[in-house]
Amino acid sequence: MTNTEPDTDDEPTELTLTVDDGAYTFSARLLPVEAPETVRTVRELLPLTVELMHVRWSGHATWMNIDHVDLPDLPRENHTVYPSRGDLLLYPGFRNEQEILFPCGPTCFKSPAGDLAGNHFACVDASRAELRDLEELTLRDGVQEITLSLAAGGDE
């Protein structure tokens, strides 16, 4: 039987995203009530260092290919095709490769297979200008290394 109760208060509630050895560092608030199974899975994956690249199909966004990760079967929870700037989506690979989408501006989550709905599991705390700069970096300079980790100290 799967436990579908939201995580308890003693679980970390924030992520740290570090791009290019600290050139950019963001905090993100996890959404354990809205996407409990996705948040639980993400916590188990961390720390995770992958490539951050500009999207091809979705608009003003970046993404992380996580096909190398063995994800459990995840339900659709808190899923959307139209994320807001800074909404992190986990797409567990229903019709395309597994990925984490990191929108930096207007985004419609797409692939050659059509529209994709990803599980919205966290919200990045960043300004419009900071996200625009990150997106432009991946567009101009190509792939960047990103590390996702649980924030030290939780809710500080």
N, C-alpha and C positions, 0 to 999 in steps of 0.2 A: 504494500500500500504506500502511495506517495503522500508525503506530508505537504499539504498545500497552505498551511498557515503562514502568515507573514512572519518574517524573521523577528527575533526578539530585539529588545533595546540594546543588548550588549554586543550586537554585530556591528562592524564598521559601516558607516553610512556615507562615506565619501571615497572617491577615487582621486588619484593624482595622475595626470597625463603629462609626460615629459617628452618633448620633441627635440631631436638633434642635440643630445647631451645638455639640455637645459636652456637652449635658445628660446624655447617657449615652455612654460609650465602652467597647467590649468588644474583647477579643482572641479570635480563633478559630484553632484549629489545623486546618490543611488535612489531608486524608486521601489523599495521592497513591497509596499502595499499594492502598487499598480502592476508590478511584474515580478512576483515572488520567485517563481522558478527560474526566470532569466537572471535575476540578481544573484540568486544562490549559485547558479552555474558560473557566472562571471567571477564571483568571489573565489570559486575553486580554481579558476584558470590563472589567477594572479600570483605573482607578477608575470606579465606577458610583454615581451618585446617583439615587435613586428614592423613591417614596412607600412608607412603612411603614404598614400599616393592620391593624386587627383582623380576624381571620377571621370568616366567617359560618357555616361548616359544621363546622369541625375541632376545636373545643374551646378550650383555653387557649393561643392562639398568635397570631402576627402573620404577615403575608405581604407580599411585594413583587411587584407585577405587572411582568414583564419581557417582555411581548408585543412591545414596540418593538425588542427585541434580535434580531438575526439569528443564532439558534443553529444550529450544525451538527447533523446527525443524531447523537444520542447514544444509546448502548446503555443498557439498564438495568444499573446497577452499584451494588452496595452499597445497593440500594433497600429501602424500608420504607414501610408504611402507618402504623406505630405508632412514631414517633420519640420519643426521650427529650428531656427539657427541655434546650434549648441545641443540639440537633442541627440543623444547617442542611441543608435538602433542596433540590435543584434539580429542578423538574418541567419537562421540556422540551416539554410540551404534547401528549402522545399523545391525550388525550380532553378536554382542557380548556385554558385559557390557560396560557402559560408563566409560571412563578413560582418564587420562592424562599420556602420556608416556614421560619419562625423560631419553633419551639415554645417556650413559656414555662412550660408545665405539662402536665397530661394532654392528649394530642392523638391523634386518629385522623384522618389526612389524608383529607379528603372534598371533594366538590363536588356540584353537582346531578346529575352523571353517575355518582356513586357513589364508592367508595373509590378513592384515587389512591396510587400508590407512587412516591415521589420518590427521587432519587439522593442519599444521605447523603454529603456531600463535606467537611464541616467540623464541629468541635465548639467551641461558644462557652464561654469560661471566665467564668462568672458564677454568683453565688449564686442560690438559689431566690428570695430576697427581691428581688434586683435584677431578675430576669426577671419576677416577679409585678408589680413596679412599672412596668416597661416595658409589659407587657400592659395593665395598668389605665390607663396613660396613653393608649394608643391607643383603648381602649374609652370612656374618659371624654371625652378631648379630640379624638379623631378622628385623621386622617392626620398623620403626622410625616415629615419628611425624614430619610432615612438615606443615608449614604455608605459604601460598601464599598471598601477599598483594601488593597493589599499592605502589610504592616507594615514600617516602616522598620527595616533592620538584620536582618531575618529572625528567627532563633531567640533573640533577646535575652531 
